[in-house]
Amino acid sequence: MWNFFIKFANILCVTNKYEMVFTAQQIAGYAGGTVEGNPDVTVSTFAKIEEGVEGAISFLANLQYEHYLYETKSSVVLVNKDFQPSQEVKATLVRVDNAYEAVAKLLQLYQSMQEKRVGIDSLAFIHPTAKIGKDCYVGPFVAIAEGVEIGDGAVLHPHVTVGKNAKVGSGTEVYSNAVIYHDCIVGNNCILHAGCVIGADGFGFAPTPEGYDKIPQIGIVTIEDNVEIGANTCIDRSTMGSTVIRKGVKLDNLVQIAHNVDVGQNTVMSAQVGVAGSAKVGEWCVFAGQVGIAGHIKVGDKTTVGAQAGVPGGNLAKKGGATLMGYPAVEHKKYARNMAALNSLPDLIREVTQLKKEIEELKKK
């Protein structure tokens, strides 16, 4: 598959620097796939299968969208090799091992072919002690404090703030209004979306008779390579040591990672997930939207947590590999049984009430 995309990049360079123009046969030939339909049809853009237009390439990986295949106007549709249509298909089909993976790589390739901005805008502020790597882009109103290090090829969009002695790795892209606090470390090839905050103080306060005394948060945040952080997501600095987001982690918008949390490699979290302080999250975990993780607990590798579930701890979460739902989170099959019983509760209450009446009548007799 990778050889296909390397060769495919060469086709793009020859045909048009910034526009894809290729035939169904070219895709199939390099991908080791097969063509059903017109092998010479060309495409130059992408489109969702339900919004297909002539000259576009779409894909079908989820059979929930199969009905769109028979009416789409896209010229080419990528499908899995084992897919069998139930009706006539007007578009040319290109069968590949994994349609979703193939289109993802095509989109990555398409994006990589776009022209990249380089240079430092005259309206940016860069402290004289800061070090800026080669081929970087620093947009207007970016503020880079003393001692900062920016790696080669990094992109900082307008209004980004990078605090004292912070580090941003090579190839990392930081979108507008994101803030990286002092001393924090962001690795290579990361993406930080607009408005995210890296390194704000952890929520640490000591109760006293007069109120709450702030506990200084003197640690940092460490973000390893190939991490993506969504818009308005916050990752708090540690009380001591470091809050750690390990390589390959993907965080959606509006996620809250508290102080001293450690998120394992390749874990993904959907919007509005909250992870409380000092929790340790394993590798390859999947947290759906609005999941809550209690503080000071361990979540094992490859744990999946369903939407709005709350994980207070327990052996199921700790050992890993489980699929949890509900609050407090339980194994998903048990959750389904609990919900089925809960739905029967009104009828059960009526039956119990009727039985109580009948028992009272029998007692009187």
N, C-alpha and C positions, 0 to 999 in steps of 0.2 A: 504493500500500500504506500509506503513512504517513497519508494522509487517512482511510483506513479506521480506523486505530487511534485517531486523534484523535476521530472520531465515535463509535467504540465506547466510548471512555472516558466520553463523555457519557451513553451508555446505562447504563453501570455506575453512574454518579452518581445517575441518576434511579431505577434499580431498587433498588439496595442498595449502601450505601457500601463495604462490604468483601466482598460476595459477588457473584460473577458470576451473572447470570440473563439469558440471552438465547436467542434462537431460532436455528435453523440458517439460516433465511431472512435474518435480520439479518446474520449473519456473511457469508453469500454475497453479499448485496446490497452491503455496504460494501467487501468484498474484491474485488468484480468476479468472483466465482466463481459456481458453479452448484450447485444442490441436487439430489441423487438420494435420494428417500425422502420422509419427512414434514417439510415445511418449518417446521411449527409446534412441533416437538419442542424442549424447552428443556434447557439444561445449566447447572450451577452449580459445577462443579469439574473438575479435570483428573485423568486417570489414564493410566498406561501401557496400551498396547493389550492386553497380555497380562493386565492386572489391572483391566480395565474394569468399571465398575458403572453402573447406571442413573442417568441425570442427569449423566454425565461426558462430557467431550470428550477424544478421543485423536487420535493422528496416525499415519500410515503413510508413512514416507519411504524406509525400507530394505526392499527386497523380501524380505530374509531373514526378516522378521516377517510376511509376507503371510498365512501360515496362521492367525495369531491374528485376522485381520480377520473370518474367517468364524465365529468362535465368541465374539468379544468381546461383553460386555454393555454397553459404552459406547453412549450414545445417539447421539452424533455422532462421526464420524471424518474428519479432514482428510486428503485425498489429493491427489497431483499430478493435474493436468488430463489427462495422457496415460495415467494408470493404468487398466488394464483387468482387472477381477476375473475369476477363473476359476470362481468358484462364486457362489451366492446370498449376498447380504450383508443381514443383518438391520438393521444400524445405518444411520442416515441419513449419506450421504456428502456432504461439501462439497468440491468440487474447486477448488483454488487453484493459482497458478503454482508455488509452492514450499511444500510442506507443512511442511517443517522450519523454514524461515524464518518462516512464519506462526505456528506454535505458539511459537517463541522469542519473538516480539513479544507474543503473548498472555500468556505467562508473565511477561514484563517488566512488562506493563501490570497484571497481577494483583498483582504484588509492589508496584508503585508505589501501588496503591490501599490498601495496608495502613497502618494508623495508625503514624506515626513518633513515637518518644519524643523529648522535648525537655526540657532542663533539666540542672542540675548537682546530682548527688547530694551529700548532706551528708558522706558518707564519702570523697569524692574530695579529693586534695590538689592545689591549683593555686597555684604560686608567684605572689606579688603582681605580678611583672613580666610574667607571661605574658598574652597577648592571646587571648581567646576570642571567636569570631565570633557572629553572630546564629543563633538556632534550633539550637544545638548540643545534643548529649546527651553528658554526661560521667558515666559510671557509677561505682558505688562502688569504692573502692580504686584508682582511676586516679591516677597520679602524673605531674604536668606540671611540669617544671623551669623555672628562670628563663629568660626571653627567648624562650620558645616562642610560636609563632603558630599558632592553629587557625582555619581558614577557616569561613565561614558554612555551617551545615547539616551539619557533620561529626559523626560518631557514634563515640564511644570507649567500647567495652564494658568491663565490670569488669576490673581488674588490668592495664590497658594502661599502659605506661611510655613517656613521651616525654622525651628527654634535652635538655639545655641547648641553647638557640638553634635547636632543630629547628623545621621548618615542616611543617604538615599542611594540604593544600588544602581548598577548599570541596567539600562533598558527599562527602568521603572517609569510608569506614567502616573502623574498625580493631577487630578482634575480640579477645576476651579473651587476655591473657598475651602479646600481641605487644609487641615492644620496638623503639622507634625511637631509635637512639643520637644523641648530641649532634651538632648542626650538620647533620644529614641533612635532605633535602628530599623531601617526598612531595607529588605534584601533586593536581589536582582530580579528583573522581569516581573515585578508586581504591578498591580493596577489598583489605585486608590481613587474611588469615585468622589463626586462633588460633595462637599460638606462633611466628609468623615473626619473624625478627630482621633488622633493617635497620641496617647500619653497624657490626657487630662487626669487630674487627681482621682485616685480611687476613693470610694465612699467610706471614709474611715473617721469615726467620731467616738469619743469616750464620754459616756454620760456622767454628769456631775450634778450636785444639788442646784447649781446655778444654771445648768443648761448642758451643752455639748462642747467639749474641747476637741478641736481638730487634731487628728493624728497626721503629722507630716508624711507625705508620700514621696519618699526619696529614691525610689527605684525607677525603672524605665520600662519601655515596651520593646520587645524584639520581634520583628516580623521577618521570617525566613523567606527564601526564594519562591517565586511563582505563586504568590498569594494574591487573591482578589478580594477587595473590601468594598462593599456596596455604599451607596449614598447615605449620608447621615448616620452611619454606623460609628459607634464609639468603643474604643479599646483603652481601658484605664491603665495608667502606670501602676506599678506595684508599690506596696508599702516599703519593702526592701527587696533587692534582687530584681527580677524581671517578670512581667507578664509575657508569655511566649505564644506566638502564633506560628506553628511549624509549617514547613514547606508544603505547598500544594493546597492549602486550606482555601475554601471559597465561602465568603460571608455575604449574605444578601443585604439589602437595605435595612436600616433601622434595627440592627442587631446591637446588643449591649454585652460586652465582655468586661467583667469586673476585674479588680486588682488581683494580681498573683495567680490568675488562671493560666492553665497550660492546655492548649488545644493541639491535639495530635495531627500528624501528617494526613493530608487528603480528606479531612473531615469537612462536611458541607453543612451550612445552616441557612434556613430560609428566613424570611422577614420576621422581625419582632421577636426573635429568640433572645432570651436573657440567661446569661450564665453568671451565677453569683460567685463571690470572692473565693479564691483558693481552690476552686473545683479543678479536677484533672480529667480532661476529656481525651479518650483514646484515638487511635488512628481509624480512618475510613468510617467514621460515624456519620449518620444522616439525621439531622434534626429538622422536622417540618415546622411550619409557621407557628409562632407564639409558644413554642416550647419553653418551659422554665426548668433550669437546673439549679438545685440548691447548692449552697456554699459548702466547701470543705469535703466534698464527696468525690468518688472516682467513678467515671463511666468507662467501661471496658471497650476494647476495640470492636469495630463493626456493629455497634449498637444503633438501632434505628428507633426513633421516637416520633410517634404520630402527632399531628397538629394539636396544639393547645394542651398537650400532656404536661404534667408536672412530675419531676423526678426528685424525690426527697432523699434518695439513697437506696440501700438494699442490695442484696446479693445478685438479683437479676441484672441490675445495671452494672454492678461491679465486674461480673464475670465476662460480660461482653457477648456479642453475637445475638442478642435478643431483640425482638421487636416489641416495643412498649407503647401502651396507649392509656389515656385517662389520667385522673388524679385521685389518689396517688397512683402513679403509673404502674400498670401490671402487664403481664404477658398478653399479647393482643387477642388470643383466643379466649382467655378468661374475661377480658374486657368485653368481647362480643357477647359472651354468655350473660355477663352482668347487665349489659344494656338490654338484652332480650327480656331478662327478668324484670328490669325496671319498667319497661313498656307494659308489662302485664300487671304492674302494681295497682292501678286503679280498679281493674276487675277483681283482683284479689281482695282489696279493701272492701268492695261491695259484698263479696261472698262472705267474708269474715263478719261483717256487720249483720248480714242476714242470718248467719249461723248463730250469732249471739242472741238475736231476737228469738229464734226458734228454741234455743236452750232455755232462755228465760221463761218462755211459754210452757215448756215441758216441766220446769221446776214448779210453776204454779199449779199444774195439774197433779 
